[in-house]
């Protein structure tokens, strides 16, 4: 069981980055969370067989997509803001649950750092 996240980096505000997360298995749902220094891990976005779900803070700026054949999800992040700076973690859920909650996910990637400067 493996989740491999990639694509983080440094960007100026207003720029774009794309994160990828490849899983070695198929799952019910995949999602992205982020954790800024000194803060709790928070939900960003998730996708399951029914649709996509976004945190209000990223709605309209971030887009998640899923390639089921590759068991890979992509997070396109546009109009980045300094407050988007965090370590981003991808996660996979085997079963249905509250997709905004970390407890619903069974597997986690290693995290990739996104830094947005003003």
C-alpha positions as CSV (number, residue, x, y, z in Angstrom):
1,X,0.0,0.0,0.0
2,X,1.6,3.2,-1.1
3,X,0.6,6.8,-1.8
4,X,3.2,8.9,-3.6
5,X,2.6,12.7,-3.7
6,X,4.6,15.1,-5.8
7,X,4.4,18.5,-7.3
8,X,5.0,20.9,-4.4
9,X,7.2,23.8,-4.5
10,X,7.5,27.6,-4.1
11,X,5.4,30.0,-6.0
12,X,4.4,33.7,-5.8
13,X,0.9,34.7,-5.0
14,X,-1.4,34.5,-7.9
15,X,0.6,31.6,-9.5
16,X,-0.4,28.0,-10.0
17,X,0.9,24.6,-9.0
18,X,-0.3,21.1,-9.7
19,X,0.0,18.3,-7.2
20,X,-0.2,14.6,-8.0
21,X,-0.9,11.6,-5.9
22,X,-0.4,8.1,-7.2
23,X,-1.8,5.1,-5.3
24,X,-0.8,1.5,-5.6
25,X,-4.4,0.5,-5.2
26,X,-7.9,1.6,-6.1
27,X,-10.0,3.3,-3.4
28,X,-13.5,4.6,-2.7
29,X,-12.3,8.2,-2.3
30,X,-9.1,10.2,-2.4
31,X,-8.5,13.6,-0.9
32,X,-6.1,16.3,0.0
33,X,-5.5,17.8,3.3
34,X,-3.0,20.4,4.4
35,X,-1.2,21.4,7.5
36,X,0.3,24.8,8.1
37,X,3.0,25.4,10.8
38,X,1.4,25.4,14.2
39,X,-2.1,24.5,12.9
40,X,-4.1,21.3,12.7
41,X,-4.4,19.3,9.5
42,X,-7.4,20.6,7.5
43,X,-9.5,19.3,4.7
44,X,-8.9,20.8,1.2
45,X,-10.7,18.7,-1.4
46,X,-11.9,15.1,-2.0
47,X,-13.2,13.0,-4.8
48,X,-15.3,9.8,-4.8
49,X,-17.5,8.0,-7.2
50,X,-20.3,10.5,-6.6
51,X,-18.5,13.8,-7.1
52,X,-16.0,16.3,-5.7
53,X,-16.0,18.2,-2.5
54,X,-14.1,21.4,-1.7
55,X,-13.3,23.5,1.4
56,X,-14.8,26.9,1.1
57,X,-11.3,28.4,1.3
58,X,-10.2,26.9,-2.0
59,X,-13.5,26.7,-3.9
60,X,-13.2,28.3,-7.3
61,X,-9.4,28.2,-7.2
62,X,-8.5,24.5,-6.7
63,X,-9.7,21.7,-8.9
64,X,-9.3,18.0,-8.2
65,X,-9.4,15.4,-10.9
66,X,-9.0,11.6,-10.9
67,X,-7.6,9.2,-13.3
68,X,-9.1,5.9,-12.3
69,X,-7.0,3.9,-14.7
70,X,-3.9,5.1,-13.0
71,X,-5.3,5.4,-9.5
72,X,-4.0,8.9,-9.5
73,X,-5.5,12.2,-8.4
74,X,-4.4,15.6,-9.4
75,X,-4.9,18.9,-7.6
76,X,-4.7,22.0,-9.8
77,X,-4.1,25.0,-7.6
78,X,-4.7,28.4,-9.2
79,X,-4.7,31.9,-7.8
80,X,-2.5,30.8,-4.9
81,X,-2.4,32.9,-1.8
82,X,0.2,33.1,1.0
83,X,-2.4,31.4,3.3
84,X,-2.2,28.3,1.1
85,X,1.3,27.7,2.4
86,X,1.3,24.3,4.0
87,X,2.4,20.7,3.7
88,X,-0.2,19.0,1.5
89,X,-1.1,15.4,2.2
90,X,-3.0,13.1,-0.1
91,X,-5.1,10.4,1.5
92,X,-7.2,7.4,0.4
93,X,-10.4,6.0,1.9
94,X,-11.4,2.4,1.5
95,X,-15.0,3.0,2.5
96,X,-17.6,5.7,2.5
97,X,-17.4,8.2,5.3
98,X,-17.3,11.9,6.1
99,X,-14.7,12.9,3.5
100,X,-13.9,16.2,5.3
101,X,-12.6,14.3,8.3
102,X,-9.2,12.8,8.6
103,X,-10.6,9.7,10.4
104,X,-12.3,8.6,7.2
105,X,-9.0,8.0,5.5
106,X,-7.1,4.8,5.8
107,X,-3.8,5.7,4.0
108,X,-1.7,8.8,3.9
109,X,1.0,10.0,1.6
110,X,4.2,11.5,2.9
111,X,3.3,15.2,2.3
112,X,4.6,17.7,-0.1
113,X,5.4,21.3,0.8
114,X,3.7,24.2,-1.0
115,X,5.1,27.7,-0.2
116,X,3.4,30.8,-1.5
117,X,5.1,34.1,-1.1
118,X,3.4,37.5,-1.3
